Amino acid sequence: MNASLFSGTKIFLAALISAGLMTTGFAVPSFAQSEDDEATAQVDQSTKKGEEAEATEPEDPKTTLASIVVDLETGKVLSQSNATERRYPASTTKLMTAYLAMKAVEVGSMDWDTPVVMTRQAANEAPSKLDIPPGSIMRLDEAVRALLVKSANDVATAVGQTLGHGSSETFVAMMNRTAGLIGMRDTQFINAHGLPGEGQHSSAKDLAILAMAIREEFPEYKDWFGTEAIVFNGKLMNNGNKLLGRYDGAEGMKTGYICAGGFNLVSAVTRDNRTLIAVVLGANGTIERETLSAELYETAFKADLDANYKTVKELPIVGDGKVTLDVSNYICSGEGRTARANDRVADRRDKSLVYGSPLLRDMGRSPKAIRVSLGGAAAGEDFTAGISLIENYGIPLPRFRPPQPQDAQNLLAAAVLRESVDEPGSEVEAGDRTEPADKSSAEEAPPAVEIDGEPAPGMPVPQFASR
């Protein structure tokens, strides 16, 4: 399955990205379908049969974690809990943004030196962000690094607008069409970064499918997702994935956090030429998230792949009308924050633990950082190559206006208007155009002030002011 898992979608996606838009009518890849599920209509039939998982909010949100571990080569699900439950993906959304950037470069509609311009809309996004001014320019490859490591929302929006040919709405349509093509049937995106909003949802299963697509189609970029840190404007920005450099075989992917979704992690680990993908959603802090991820990997690497595990295509589809679980009442409550603080205290006290887990080790070194900067991109429509900031960004430049048919008529109207208006001081009264102004009534000019015998050059001479 390694060579063919996503090959059925590559031609479709190539045409779709090169056109800049997604068209309807493409089939979902076979790995994401059940054996007899060949069209969306069958999803409705499976709903009637009760084959999809229920996404009901549990009574105790403290216990609501969703997780899945999938073998990349076979697609077998080695473990799962609430994997089809609808969740808020948070910044794991940026995996799709990065995936579409790679697809665009693959088909030639973009290059890695394509300029990504920080628009005013992008610059106004909420943190996390690089916080660079509107008009700033980055190369596409460095922008993707920044959104993966720093999880910069402003950069994600700018990348989306670049790939969407200036339109965030076009890019979101591309995201959702691609999600359907690769089998993310319980996912809907509303932006390029993952900040919460109505209609934004995914699942552990769907995010695993996305991670598998990236690893299958673009193995050459796996180091991008495993970048431990970037340096921007002299500041070191660490990757939030604590498995990197601390867990054997960890290759990164993407973190995410919002109150409604909790602490999320999509990760990949390779050992002995075997790669597993794990997704954990809804954890209460990075310690709980990384600890659970490591435990899931430890168990999964011991699994017998010859056993009768279900594959991703056999997991149910939730379908429309289901609840997206919101865990903000606990995650961002005083109780949730206290629990995270207690985890950190316990981690500091127990020197045998690293981020709360005996399975992780101390990195023992500084993170390996990649330098990211502004500038260095190709030329754009209105700017030259290599610049880092567009001067007077957003202010329209004067442009030559060719002669218009009504110009002569406008000039005549202007001349008539001038003739009908008196020049101030040219006549005694308005309308009296025959009698000249009474020169005798004019005030005599004051004598010129002399300075050392020389006339003053028309400027008043300062006088001493007594008080």
SULVENVEN-V315367 format. One record per residue. N is the residue number from 1. RES is the residue in three letters. OMEGA is omega in degrees with one decimal (none if undefined). BURIAL is # if it has 9 or more other ideal C-beta (glycine too) atoms within 8 Angstrom, else .. Layout:
n = [N:N]
res = [RES:RES]
omega = [OMEGA:OMEGA]
burial = [BURIAL:BURIAL]
//
This chain:
n = [1:2:3:4:5:6:7:8:9:10:11:12:13:14:15:16:17:18:19:20:21:22:23:24:25:26:27:28:29:30:31:32:33:34:35:36:37:38:39:40:41:42:43:44:45:46:47:48:49:50:51:52:53:54:55:56:57:58:59:60:61:62:63:64:65:66:67:68:69:70:71:72:73:74:75:76:77:78:79:80:81:82:83:84:85:86:87:88:89:90:91:92:93:94:95:96:97:98:99:100:101:102:103:104:105:106:107:108:109:110:111:112:113:114:115:116:117:118:119:120:121:122:123:124:125:126:127:128:129:130:131:132:133:134:135:136:137:138:139:140:141:142:143:144:145:146:147:148:149:150:151:152:153:154:155:156:157:158:159:160:161:162:163:164:165:166:167:168:169:170:171:172:173:174:175:176:177:178:179:180:181:182:183:184:185:186:187:188:189:190:191:192:193:194:195:196:197:198:199:200:201:202:203:204:205:206:207:208:209:210:211:212:213:214:215:216:217:218:219:220:221:222:223:224:225:226:227:228:229:230:231:232:233:234:235:236:237:238:239:240:241:242:243:244:245:246:247:248:249:250:251:252:253:254:255:256:257:258:259:260:261:262:263:264:265:266:267:268:269:270:271:272:273:274:275:276:277:278:279:280:281:282:283:284:285:286:287:288:289:290:291:292:293:294:295:296:297:298:299:300:301:302:303:304:305:306:307:308:309:310:311:312:313:314:315:316:317:318:319:320:321:322:323:324:325:326:327:328:329:330:331:332:333:334:335:336:337:338:339:340:341:342:343:344:345:346:347:348:349:350:351:352:353:354:355:356:357:358:359:360:361:362:363:364:365:366:367:368:369:370:371:372:373:374:375:376:377:378:379:380:381:382:383:384:385:386:387:388:389:390:391:392:393:394:395:396:397:398:399:400:401:402:403:404:405:406:407:408:409:410:411:412:413:414:415:416:417:418:419:420:421:422:423:424:425:426:427:428:429:430:431:432:433:434:435:436:437:438:439:440:441:442:443:444:445:446:447:448:449:450:451:452:453:454:455:456:457:458:459:460:461:462:463:464:465:466:467]
res = [MET:ASN:ALA:SER:LEU:PHE:SER:GLY:THR:LYS:ILE:PHE:LEU:ALA:ALA:LEU:ILE:SER:ALA:GLY:LEU:MET:THR:THR:GLY:PHE:ALA:VAL:PRO:SER:PHE:ALA:GLN:SER:GLU:ASP:ASP:GLU:ALA:THR:ALA:GLN:VAL:ASP:GLN:SER:THR:LYS:LYS:GLY:GLU:GLU:ALA:GLU:ALA:THR:GLU:PRO:GLU:ASP:PRO:LYS:THR:THR:LEU:ALA:SER:ILE:VAL:VAL:ASP:LEU:GLU:THR:GLY:LYS:VAL:LEU:SER:GLN:SER:ASN:ALA:THR:GLU:ARG:ARG:TYR:PRO:ALA:SER:THR:THR:LYS:LEU:MET:THR:ALA:TYR:LEU:ALA:MET:LYS:ALA:VAL:GLU:VAL:GLY:SER:MET:ASP:TRP:ASP:THR:PRO:VAL:VAL:MET:THR:ARG:GLN:ALA:ALA:ASN:GLU:ALA:PRO:SER:LYS:LEU:ASP:ILE:PRO:PRO:GLY:SER:ILE:MET:ARG:LEU:ASP:GLU:ALA:VAL:ARG:ALA:LEU:LEU:VAL:LYS:SER:ALA:ASN:ASP:VAL:ALA:THR:ALA:VAL:GLY:GLN:THR:LEU:GLY:HIS:GLY:SER:SER:GLU:THR:PHE:VAL:ALA:MET:MET:ASN:ARG:THR:ALA:GLY:LEU:ILE:GLY:MET:ARG:ASP:THR:GLN:PHE:ILE:ASN:ALA:HIS:GLY:LEU:PRO:GLY:GLU:GLY:GLN:HIS:SER:SER:ALA:LYS:ASP:LEU:ALA:ILE:LEU:ALA:MET:ALA:ILE:ARG:GLU:GLU:PHE:PRO:GLU:TYR:LYS:ASP:TRP:PHE:GLY:THR:GLU:ALA:ILE:VAL:PHE:ASN:GLY:LYS:LEU:MET:ASN:ASN:GLY:ASN:LYS:LEU:LEU:GLY:ARG:TYR:ASP:GLY:ALA:GLU:GLY:MET:LYS:THR:GLY:TYR:ILE:CYS:ALA:GLY:GLY:PHE:ASN:LEU:VAL:SER:ALA:VAL:THR:ARG:ASP:ASN:ARG:THR:LEU:ILE:ALA:VAL:VAL:LEU:GLY:ALA:ASN:GLY:THR:ILE:GLU:ARG:GLU:THR:LEU:SER:ALA:GLU:LEU:TYR:GLU:THR:ALA:PHE:LYS:ALA:ASP:LEU:ASP:ALA:ASN:TYR:LYS:THR:VAL:LYS:GLU:LEU:PRO:ILE:VAL:GLY:ASP:GLY:LYS:VAL:THR:LEU:ASP:VAL:SER:ASN:TYR:ILE:CYS:SER:GLY:GLU:GLY:ARG:THR:ALA:ARG:ALA:ASN:ASP:ARG:VAL:ALA:ASP:ARG:ARG:ASP:LYS:SER:LEU:VAL:TYR:GLY:SER:PRO:LEU:LEU:ARG:ASP:MET:GLY:ARG:SER:PRO:LYS:ALA:ILE:ARG:VAL:SER:LEU:GLY:GLY:ALA:ALA:ALA:GLY:GLU:ASP:PHE:THR:ALA:GLY:ILE:SER:LEU:ILE:GLU:ASN:TYR:GLY:ILE:PRO:LEU:PRO:ARG:PHE:ARG:PRO:PRO:GLN:PRO:GLN:ASP:ALA:GLN:ASN:LEU:LEU:ALA:ALA:ALA:VAL:LEU:ARG:GLU:SER:VAL:ASP:GLU:PRO:GLY:SER:GLU:VAL:GLU:ALA:GLY:ASP:ARG:THR:GLU:PRO:ALA:ASP:LYS:SER:SER:ALA:GLU:GLU:ALA:PRO:PRO:ALA:VAL:GLU:ILE:ASP:GLY:GLU:PRO:ALA:PRO:GLY:MET:PRO:VAL:PRO:GLN:PHE:ALA:SER:ARG]
omega = [-175.9:-174.9:-170.9:-172.0:-176.9:-175.7:-179.4:-178.0:-169.1:-180.0:179.8:-177.9:179.5:179.1:-176.7:-179.5:-177.6:177.1:-179.8:-179.2:178.1:176.2:-176.5:172.7:178.9:178.8:174.8:-179.2:-173.5:-176.4:-177.4:-179.8:167.0:-171.8:-178.1:-179.0:-175.7:-179.5:-178.4:179.7:179.7:175.7:178.6:178.3:179.9:176.5:179.7:-178.9:178.8:-176.7:-179.6:-179.0:176.7:179.5:-179.6:-177.9:-179.8:-175.9:-175.9:-175.9:179.8:-175.0:-171.5:172.0:173.0:-178.9:175.2:171.9:-176.0:172.1:-173.2:-173.8:-174.8:-175.8:-179.2:178.7:-175.5:171.5:176.6:175.1:-178.0:-171.4:-179.8:-179.3:-179.7:-178.4:171.9:-174.4:-175.6:-172.4:170.6:171.5:-176.2:173.0:178.3:177.3:178.6:179.9:179.7:174.7:179.1:177.3:-179.2:177.8:-179.3:-176.4:174.6:177.8:175.3:170.4:-179.0:174.7:174.6:-178.9:173.1:-176.2:176.3:179.5:177.8:176.8:-179.7:-178.3:-178.9:178.9:178.2:176.3:8.1:-175.8:172.4:176.3:176.8:-172.3:174.5:-177.4:176.2:-176.5:174.0:167.4:-179.3:-178.5:180.0:175.4:178.5:175.9:-177.1:-178.3:178.7:-174.8:-179.8:-175.3:-173.7:-179.7:179.2:179.7:178.9:178.1:179.5:176.9:178.5:179.2:176.9:-179.4:178.5:177.5:175.4:-174.2:173.9:-179.1:178.0:-179.1:177.9:175.7:176.6:179.3:-175.8:176.8:178.1:177.3:178.1:-177.7:-177.4:173.2:177.5:-169.7:177.3:-177.2:170.4:178.0:175.2:177.7:-175.1:-171.7:178.0:173.7:-169.3:176.5:-177.7:177.2:-179.6:178.0:174.5:178.8:177.2:178.5:-176.7:179.0:173.6:177.2:178.8:179.1:177.9:178.9:-179.9:-177.5:179.8:-173.7:-174.2:178.8:-178.8:-179.5:-176.0:178.7:178.0:-178.9:179.3:177.9:-174.3:-179.2:169.9:173.0:180.0:-178.0:178.1:-178.0:177.6:-179.7:-175.0:172.2:-179.4:179.7:-175.0:174.6:-176.8:179.6:-176.6:-179.9:-174.3:175.7:-178.0:-177.2:174.8:164.8:-176.3:174.6:175.6:176.0:161.9:-179.5:-174.8:-176.9:-174.9:-178.4:-173.6:176.6:168.0:-174.4:176.9:178.3:177.7:174.7:178.1:177.4:178.0:-177.0:175.0:174.6:177.6:176.3:174.1:-178.9:172.5:179.5:178.5:177.3:-178.7:-179.9:178.2:-177.9:-178.2:178.2:180.0:179.6:-179.9:179.0:178.5:178.7:-179.1:179.3:-174.7:179.5:176.9:-175.8:176.3:-176.6:176.9:179.1:-173.5:176.4:171.2:174.3:-179.3:-177.5:-178.2:176.2:-175.0:174.8:-176.6:-179.0:-175.8:174.0:-179.7:-176.6:169.5:-173.2:179.2:-177.0:-175.3:-178.8:175.4:-173.7:-176.9:174.4:175.6:179.2:179.8:179.5:178.1:178.9:178.1:178.3:178.1:176.6:-179.9:178.2:179.2:179.7:179.4:-177.2:-177.6:-175.8:178.3:-178.8:171.8:-172.9:174.0:-174.4:172.4:-178.7:177.7:178.1:176.9:-177.7:175.9:-179.3:174.0:177.9:177.4:-172.1:174.3:-180.0:177.8:-176.1:173.2:176.8:177.3:-177.4:175.9:179.6:175.1:-177.6:-174.8:-179.8:-177.1:-179.4:170.1:-175.8:-179.0:-178.9:176.2:179.4:178.0:-177.5:178.0:177.9:-176.6:178.0:175.8:-179.8:179.6:178.2:-179.9:178.6:-178.6:-178.8:-175.4:-176.3:-178.2:179.3:179.4:178.6:178.4:179.0:179.0:179.3:177.5:179.9:179.2:-179.2:-175.9:-177.4:179.6:172.1:-180.0:176.6:-177.6:176.8:178.6:179.6:176.4:179.9:178.7:-174.6:-176.2:-176.9:176.7:178.6:-178.5:-176.1:-177.8:-178.5:-178.7:178.4:176.6:179.2:178.6:179.6:179.5:177.1:179.4:175.7:-178.9:176.1:-179.6:177.8:177.0:-177.8:174.1:-178.5:178.0:-179.6:179.2:178.3:176.7:-180.0:178.2:-178.9:none]
burial = [.:.:.:.:#:#:.:#:#:#:.:#:#:#:#:#:#:#:.:#:.:#:.:.:.:#:.:#:#:.:#:#:#:.:.:.:#:.:.:.:.:#:#:#:.:#:#:.:.:.:.:#:.:.:#:.:.:.:.:.:#:.:.:#:#:#:#:#:#:#:#:#:.:.:#:#:#:#:#:#:.:#:#:#:#:#:#:#:#:#:#:#:#:#:#:#:#:#:#:#:#:#:#:#:#:#:#:.:.:#:.:.:#:#:#:#:#:#:#:.:#:#:#:.:#:.:.:.:#:#:.:.:.:#:#:#:#:#:#:#:.:#:#:#:#:#:#:#:#:#:#:#:#:#:#:#:#:#:#:#:#:#:#:#:.:.:.:#:.:#:#:#:#:#:#:#:#:#:#:#:#:#:#:#:#:#:#:#:#:.:#:#:#:#:#:#:.:.:.:#:#:#:#:#:#:#:#:#:#:#:#:#:#:#:#:#:#:#:.:.:#:#:.:#:#:#:#:#:#:#:#:#:.:.:.:.:#:.:#:.:#:#:#:#:.:#:#:.:.:#:#:#:#:#:#:#:#:#:.:#:#:#:#:#:#:#:#:#:#:#:.:.:.:#:#:#:#:#:#:#:#:#:#:#:#:#:#:#:#:#:#:#:#:#:#:#:#:#:#:#:#:.:#:.:.:.:.:.:#:.:#:#:#:.:#:.:#:#:#:.:.:#:.:#:#:.:#:#:.:#:#:.:.:.:.:#:#:.:#:#:.:.:#:#:.:#:#:.:.:.:.:.:#:#:#:#:#:.:.:#:.:.:.:.:.:.:#:.:#:#:.:#:#:#:#:#:#:.:.:#:.:.:#:.:.:.:#:.:#:#:.:.:#:.:.:.:.:.:.:.:.:.:.:.:.:.:.:.:.:.:.:.:.:.:.:.:.:.:.:.:.:.:.:.:.:.:#:.:.:.:.:.:.:.:.:.:#:.:.:.:.:.:.:.:.:.:.:.:.:.:.:.:.:.:.:#:.:.:.:.:.:.:.:.:.:.:.]
//
